[in-house]
């Protein structure tokens, strides 16, 4: 570099390691979620149903537009959820979710029906009990499949 030439601070900064970014990013990824399975043992899970909440025709079985819930108990998480998916043949007619923990503010039941549902046809539904782990991955604990009559 000759006399009278200024050193460019930007050119020098390019060669510095990204230490600050590494510290910030590392701290963000080190955070642990509070919904994972407790450490130190196996978990116990009970998942039964469907349980009738509203039985429109009084037959004791799930039918179109009935309200159902599930008996949920698990030590795997403090925030269990149930996802319900229903099909009529190959047609996907319902996808609904309910959380089964104290801070959940919405009702803990499902209404068997949607704008895609043909009320004249049987449906097959699968309910899955799951939770999201500390990496936001869905962890399925149990599943139930049941028929829904018209």
C-alpha positions as CSV (number, residue, x, y, z in Angstrom):
1,X,0.0,0.0,0.0
2,X,1.5,3.3,-1.0
3,X,1.8,6.5,0.9
4,X,-1.4,8.5,1.1
5,X,-3.7,5.6,0.4
6,X,-6.4,5.0,2.9
7,X,-7.2,1.5,4.2
8,X,-10.7,0.4,3.5
9,X,-12.3,-0.7,6.8
10,X,-15.0,-2.6,4.9
11,X,-12.4,-4.8,3.2
12,X,-10.8,-5.6,6.5
13,X,-14.2,-6.4,8.1
14,X,-14.9,-9.0,5.5
15,X,-12.2,-11.3,7.0
16,X,-13.5,-11.1,10.6
17,X,-15.3,-14.2,11.9
18,X,-19.1,-13.8,12.4
19,X,-18.7,-14.2,16.2
20,X,-21.7,-12.1,17.2
21,X,-24.1,-13.7,14.8
22,X,-22.9,-17.1,16.0
23,X,-23.6,-16.3,19.6
24,X,-27.1,-14.9,18.8
25,X,-28.1,-17.8,16.6
26,X,-26.6,-20.4,19.0
27,X,-28.7,-18.9,21.9
28,X,-31.9,-19.1,19.8
29,X,-31.3,-22.7,18.9
30,X,-30.4,-23.6,22.5
31,X,-34.0,-22.8,23.8
32,X,-35.8,-25.9,24.9
33,X,-39.6,-26.3,24.5
34,X,-41.8,-27.2,27.4
35,X,-43.9,-29.8,25.8
36,X,-41.5,-32.8,25.5
37,X,-41.9,-36.1,27.3
38,X,-40.7,-35.9,30.9
39,X,-37.2,-37.3,31.4
40,X,-36.5,-40.4,33.4
41,X,-39.0,-43.0,32.4
42,X,-41.8,-44.2,30.1
43,X,-45.1,-42.5,29.7
44,X,-48.6,-43.7,30.2
45,X,-51.3,-42.9,27.7
46,X,-55.1,-43.6,27.7
47,X,-57.0,-42.7,24.5
48,X,-60.6,-44.1,24.1
49,X,-63.8,-43.0,22.3
50,X,-65.5,-41.6,20.6
51,X,-67.7,-40.5,23.4
52,X,-71.1,-38.9,22.4
53,X,-71.6,-35.3,23.5
54,X,-74.7,-34.6,21.4
55,X,-76.4,-37.6,19.8
56,X,-78.9,-36.1,17.2
57,X,-80.8,-39.3,16.6
58,X,-80.3,-41.0,20.0
59,X,-78.8,-44.2,18.6
60,X,-75.6,-44.0,20.8
61,X,-73.3,-44.1,17.7
62,X,-71.6,-41.4,15.8
63,X,-73.6,-40.0,13.0
64,X,-73.4,-36.9,10.7
65,X,-73.7,-33.7,12.8
66,X,-73.2,-35.4,16.1
67,X,-70.8,-34.0,18.6
68,X,-68.1,-36.3,20.0
69,X,-65.1,-36.1,22.3
70,X,-62.4,-38.5,23.5
71,X,-61.1,-39.7,26.9
72,X,-57.5,-38.4,26.9
73,X,-54.9,-39.0,29.6
74,X,-51.1,-39.0,29.1
75,X,-48.0,-38.4,31.0
76,X,-46.0,-37.9,27.8
77,X,-46.9,-34.2,27.6
78,X,-48.8,-31.4,29.4
79,X,-50.4,-30.3,26.1
80,X,-52.1,-33.3,24.4
81,X,-54.1,-32.6,21.2
82,X,-56.4,-34.7,19.1
83,X,-56.6,-34.5,15.3
84,X,-59.6,-35.9,13.5
85,X,-59.6,-36.7,9.8
86,X,-62.6,-38.2,8.0
87,X,-63.1,-39.6,4.6
88,X,-66.1,-40.7,2.5
89,X,-64.5,-43.2,0.2
90,X,-61.5,-41.3,-1.2
91,X,-63.0,-37.9,-0.5
92,X,-61.4,-36.0,2.4
93,X,-64.3,-34.4,4.2
94,X,-63.1,-33.3,7.7
95,X,-59.8,-32.2,9.4
96,X,-60.3,-30.8,12.9
97,X,-58.2,-30.3,16.0
98,X,-58.9,-30.0,19.7
99,X,-56.5,-29.5,22.5
100,X,-57.0,-31.3,25.8
101,X,-55.3,-29.1,28.4
102,X,-56.5,-26.5,30.9
103,X,-55.5,-23.4,29.1
104,X,-57.4,-24.4,25.9
105,X,-60.3,-21.9,25.6
106,X,-62.4,-23.6,22.9
107,X,-64.7,-26.6,23.4
108,X,-63.1,-30.0,23.6
109,X,-65.5,-31.7,21.2
110,X,-65.8,-32.3,17.4
111,X,-68.9,-31.8,15.3
112,X,-69.0,-34.6,12.6
113,X,-69.8,-32.6,9.5
114,X,-68.4,-30.1,7.1
115,X,-69.4,-28.4,3.9
116,X,-67.6,-31.2,2.1
117,X,-69.5,-34.0,3.9
118,X,-72.3,-35.8,2.0
119,X,-74.9,-36.4,4.8
120,X,-76.3,-39.4,2.8
121,X,-72.9,-41.4,2.9
122,X,-71.0,-43.3,5.6
123,X,-67.6,-41.9,6.6
124,X,-64.5,-43.4,8.1
125,X,-62.7,-41.3,10.7
126,X,-59.3,-41.6,12.4
127,X,-58.5,-39.7,15.5
128,X,-54.9,-39.3,16.6
129,X,-53.6,-38.3,20.0
130,X,-50.4,-36.3,19.6
131,X,-48.3,-33.5,20.9
132,X,-45.6,-31.2,19.4
133,X,-42.1,-31.8,20.7
134,X,-39.5,-29.1,21.4
135,X,-38.7,-29.0,17.6
136,X,-42.3,-28.5,16.6
137,X,-42.6,-32.1,15.3
138,X,-45.9,-33.9,15.7
139,X,-45.4,-37.0,18.0
140,X,-48.4,-39.4,17.7
141,X,-49.1,-41.3,20.9
142,X,-52.2,-43.3,19.8
143,X,-54.8,-43.6,17.0
144,X,-58.5,-44.7,16.9
145,X,-60.5,-45.4,13.7
146,X,-64.3,-45.5,13.8
147,X,-67.2,-45.3,11.4
148,X,-69.7,-42.5,11.1
149,X,-73.2,-43.3,9.8
150,X,-75.3,-40.9,7.8
